[in-house]
Amino acid sequence: MAILVYAESAAADGHYKKAALEAVSYAKSIADKAGDTVTAVAINATESSDSLYKYGANKVLKVNSDALRNFSPNAYAKVLADLKDGDIIVLPATNDASSFAPLLALKTNATLVTNLISAPSNVSPFTAERKAFSGKGIETIEAAGGAKVLTVLQNAFGLKENPVSGTEETANVSVSEADSKVKVIKVEQTSSDKIDLKEAEIVVSAGRGMKGPENWGMIEEMANILGAATACSKPVADIGWRPHSEHVGQTGKAISPKLYIAVGISGAIQHLAGVNSSKTIVVINSDPEAPFFKSADYGIVGDAFEIVPKLNEELKKFKGN
């Protein structure tokens, strides 16, 4: 038997996402404790399997199907369920994988454990830490016996190189358009140049304190200097200053970067729910009573229109050196 892991790839180019490599790393940590191997399932991926071997996948099952070109939670869950060869399936906590994790647990009669952040301290019963209460707490869970579907929070466990000599096979699975239960009316390709917000290690975010979309240039400049992704608060997305794909918070994307820089965001509890898993939070706000300062590791009280340009100049000098 093997630990099965879903190696998610980007629809645009078929390359494995960083989250997929983290999931493989996590599966390997379980396999080492249990004395098992790791089998990765790649759906319509075009990248070489070498990167999966690098993080501990002993076998890669390539699934190529036109019926799976457009993502469908039910169809993807069916594929993983059909290829299951053990009691544990590991998924990255991406939007796609998180949407079919419950279906997969149902199809395999498994216990679902989400948002894991640490390697298991014990395999039987399965014991590990996960984020809880919208990221505000950490709980230690224990899942005894039976099959398990696990999702791993992005940027939490990290990439752990553990090279093995792996093999690749083509998996023949029976899946049709009828299995998807989804009718695709239109597909819009977004730009692939931007850093994936959920995978980014550094995120620069801004809110209504920017006063208008025309002032976002200095935020994007900071992101470019740092090699970061850009994000925004919900009100900013709602009024159309920034795309909803950048909205982070309880009703937006939950992220776990190493560094989160918030400019002109007051720090409402709904916003904090999506970013409080960040390793380090830096807040820039003109209001010294802004709630965000209570959650910040570092805070700067002042006018963002004065501070951010100066900070950008200093960052350029630092990067230049």
C-alpha positions in Angstrom: 0.0 0.0 0.0 1.1 3.6 -0.5 0.3 7.1 0.6 -1.6 8.7 -2.3 -1.1 12.4 -3.0 -2.7 14.7 -5.5 0.0 16.6 -7.4 -2.0 19.6 -8.7 -0.7 21.4 -11.8 -1.6 24.7 -13.3 -4.2 24.6 -16.0 -2.4 27.2 -18.1 0.9 25.4 -18.6 0.6 21.9 -16.9 3.5 22.7 -14.4 3.2 21.5 -10.9 2.2 24.0 -8.3 4.3 24.7 -5.3 1.4 23.5 -3.2 1.7 20.1 -5.0 5.3 19.7 -4.0 4.4 20.7 -0.4 1.7 18.0 -0.4 4.3 15.4 -1.7 6.7 16.5 1.1 3.9 16.0 3.6 3.0 12.6 2.3 6.6 11.6 2.5 6.8 12.5 6.1 3.8 10.2 6.8 5.3 7.4 4.7 8.6 7.5 6.6 6.8 7.1 9.9 4.5 4.4 8.6 7.1 2.5 6.5 5.1 3.1 3.3 5.8 4.6 -0.1 4.4 7.7 -1.8 2.3 7.6 -5.0 1.5 10.9 -6.7 -1.4 11.4 -9.1 -1.0 14.0 -11.8 -3.9 15.0 -13.9 -3.1 16.4 -17.4 0.3 17.6 -16.1 3.0 18.2 -18.8 6.0 18.8 -16.5 8.5 16.1 -15.9 8.0 13.9 -12.8 11.6 14.7 -11.6 10.3 17.5 -9.3 7.9 15.0 -7.6 10.7 12.5 -7.1 12.8 15.3 -5.6 10.3 15.6 -2.8 9.7 12.0 -2.1 7.3 10.5 -4.7 8.2 6.9 -5.4 5.7 6.5 -8.2 3.9 9.0 -10.4 0.6 8.1 -12.0 -0.1 10.3 -15.0 -3.8 10.7 -15.9 -4.5 12.2 -19.3 -8.1 12.8 -20.2 -10.0 15.3 -22.3 -12.9 14.8 -19.9 -10.7 16.4 -17.2 -9.5 19.4 -19.1 -12.0 21.6 -17.2 -11.8 21.2 -13.5 -14.8 19.3 -11.9 -14.9 18.4 -8.2 -16.9 15.3 -8.7 -14.7 14.0 -11.6 -11.4 14.7 -9.9 -12.7 13.0 -6.7 -13.7 10.0 -8.7 -10.2 9.7 -10.2 -8.5 9.8 -6.8 -11.0 7.4 -5.3 -10.4 4.9 -8.2 -6.6 5.1 -7.8 -6.6 4.8 -4.0 -4.3 2.0 -2.8 -4.0 2.7 0.9 -5.7 4.4 3.9 -4.4 7.9 3.4 -4.8 10.5 0.6 -3.0 13.8 0.9 -4.2 17.0 -1.0 -2.9 20.5 -1.0 -5.4 23.0 0.5 -5.8 24.9 -2.8 -9.1 26.1 -4.0 -9.6 23.2 -6.4 -8.4 20.4 -4.1 -10.3 21.8 -1.1 -13.5 21.8 -3.2 -13.3 18.1 -3.9 -11.8 16.9 -0.6 -15.2 16.4 1.0 -16.5 14.5 -2.0 -13.4 12.3 -2.0 -13.8 11.5 1.7 -17.4 10.6 1.0 -16.5 8.3 -2.0 -13.8 6.5 0.1 -15.7 6.4 3.4 -12.8 8.4 5.0 -12.3 10.9 7.8 -11.6 14.4 6.4 -8.9 16.4 8.2 -8.3 19.9 6.7 -5.6 22.6 7.0 -2.8 20.6 8.5 0.3 22.5 9.4 2.7 20.0 10.9 3.9 16.5 10.2 2.0 13.9 12.3 3.5 13.1 15.7 1.9 9.7 15.4 0.5 7.7 12.5 -1.8 5.2 14.3 -3.9 6.9 15.5 -3.1 9.8 13.1 -2.2 12.8 15.3 -1.2 16.2 14.0 -1.8 20.0 14.3 -4.2 22.0 12.1 -5.4 25.5 11.9 -8.9 26.0 13.4 -11.5 28.7 13.9 -10.7 30.6 10.7 -7.0 30.4 11.4 -7.3 32.0 14.9 -6.4 28.8 16.7 -4.3 25.7 16.4 -5.7 22.3 17.5 -4.2 18.9 17.8 -6.4 16.3 16.2 -6.5 12.6 16.5 -8.1 10.4 13.8 -8.2 6.8 14.8 -8.5 3.9 12.3 -10.0 3.8 8.9 -9.3 5.8 5.7 -8.3 9.5 5.9 -8.3 12.4 3.4 -5.9 15.1 4.5 -5.4 18.7 3.2 -2.2 20.5 3.9 -2.2 24.3 4.4 -0.1 26.1 1.9 3.2 27.6 3.1 2.7 25.9 6.5 4.6 22.6 6.3 7.0 23.9 3.6 9.1 22.1 0.9 11.2 19.3 2.2 13.6 17.8 -0.3 13.8 14.0 0.0 15.0 12.7 -3.3 14.1 9.1 -4.3 14.5 7.1 -7.5 10.9 7.1 -8.8 9.0 5.6 -11.6 6.2 6.9 -13.9 3.2 5.1 -15.2 0.1 6.0 -17.2 -3.0 5.4 -15.2 -6.1 4.3 -17.1 -9.2 5.6 -15.4 -12.7 5.5 -16.5 -14.1 9.1 -16.5 -16.5 10.8 -18.8 -18.1 14.2 -19.2 -21.1 12.8 -17.4 -19.0 12.3 -14.3 -18.2 15.9 -14.0 -21.8 17.0 -13.3 -20.6 20.5 -14.4 -21.4 22.2 -17.7 -18.7 24.6 -18.7 -20.2 27.6 -20.6 -17.1 29.8 -20.9 -13.4 29.7 -19.9 -11.5 32.9 -19.4 -7.7 32.6 -19.2 -6.2 34.9 -16.6 -2.6 36.2 -16.8 0.0 33.6 -15.8 2.6 36.3 -15.2 1.4 37.1 -11.7 2.6 35.2 -8.6 -0.1 32.9 -7.3 -1.5 34.7 -4.2 -2.0 31.5 -2.1 1.5 30.2 -2.9 3.3 33.6 -2.5 5.8 33.8 0.3 5.5 37.6 0.4 2.3 39.5 -0.1 1.8 43.2 -0.3 -1.8 44.2 0.4 -3.7 47.5 0.6 -7.1 48.8 1.5 -9.4 51.9 1.3 -6.6 54.0 2.8 -5.2 54.1 -0.7 -8.1 56.5 -1.6 -8.5 55.2 -5.2 -7.3 52.6 -7.7 -5.0 55.2 -9.4 -2.7 55.1 -6.3 -2.0 51.4 -6.5 1.3 52.0 -8.5 3.4 52.2 -5.4 1.9 49.0 -4.0 2.7 47.1 -7.2 6.1 48.7 -7.2 6.8 47.3 -3.7 5.5 43.9 -4.8 7.8 43.9 -7.8 10.8 44.9 -5.7 10.1 42.1 -3.2 9.0 39.5 -5.8 5.6 39.5 -4.0 2.0 38.9 -4.9 -0.5 41.8 -4.5 -3.7 41.5 -2.4 -6.5 43.7 -1.1 -9.3 44.0 1.4 -12.9 43.1 0.7 -14.2 46.7 0.4 -11.6 47.5 -2.2 -12.6 44.5 -4.3 -16.3 45.2 -3.8 -16.0 48.8 -5.2 -14.0 47.6 -8.1 -10.6 49.1 -7.3 -9.0 45.7 -7.5 -10.1 42.3 -8.9 -11.9 39.9 -6.6 -9.1 37.4 -7.2 -6.9 39.6 -4.9 -9.4 39.7 -2.0 -8.0 38.1 1.1 -10.1 37.5 4.2 -12.8 35.3 5.7 -14.9 35.5 2.5 -11.9 35.8 0.2 -8.7 33.8 0.0 -6.9 32.5 3.2 -3.2 32.9 2.8 -0.1 31.9 4.8 2.9 33.9 3.5 6.2 34.4 5.3 5.7 38.1 5.2 2.4 40.1 4.9 2.5 43.8 4.4 -0.8 45.6 4.9 -1.1 49.2 3.8 -4.1 51.3 4.7 -6.1 48.4 6.0 -7.8 48.8 9.4 -7.8 45.1 10.2 -11.4 44.1 10.7 -11.8 40.6 12.1 -13.0 39.3 8.8 -9.8 40.4 7.1 -7.6 39.0 9.9 -9.3 35.6 9.5 -7.7 35.3 6.0 -4.2 36.5 6.9 -3.5 35.5 10.5 -1.5 32.5 9.4 1.2 34.8 8.1 4.6 34.3 9.7 5.3 38.0 10.0 2.8 40.9 9.6 3.8 44.5 9.0 1.1 47.2 9.2 1.3 50.7 7.8 -1.6 52.9 8.8 -2.2 56.6 9.7 -4.6 55.6 12.5 -2.7 54.6 15.6 -5.9 52.9 17.0 -6.3 50.7 13.9 -7.2 47.2 15.2 -4.6 45.7 12.8 -1.7 46.9 15.0 -2.8 44.5 17.8 -2.1 41.6 15.4 1.0 43.1 13.8 4.6 42.0 14.4 5.8 45.4 13.2 3.8 48.6 12.8 4.4 52.0 11.2 2.0 54.8 12.1 1.9 57.4 9.3 0.8 58.5 5.9 1.2 55.7 3.4 1.7 58.2 0.6 4.8 59.3 2.4 6.0 56.1 3.9 5.6 53.6 1.0 7.6 55.6 -1.6 10.4 56.1 0.9 10.3 52.4 1.8 10.4 51.4 -1.9 13.6 53.5 -2.4 15.3 51.9 0.6 14.2 48.4 -0.6 15.7 49.1 -4.0 19.0 50.1 -2.3 19.0 47.0 -0.2 18.2 44.8 -3.2 20.9 46.5 -5.2 23.5 45.7 -2.5 
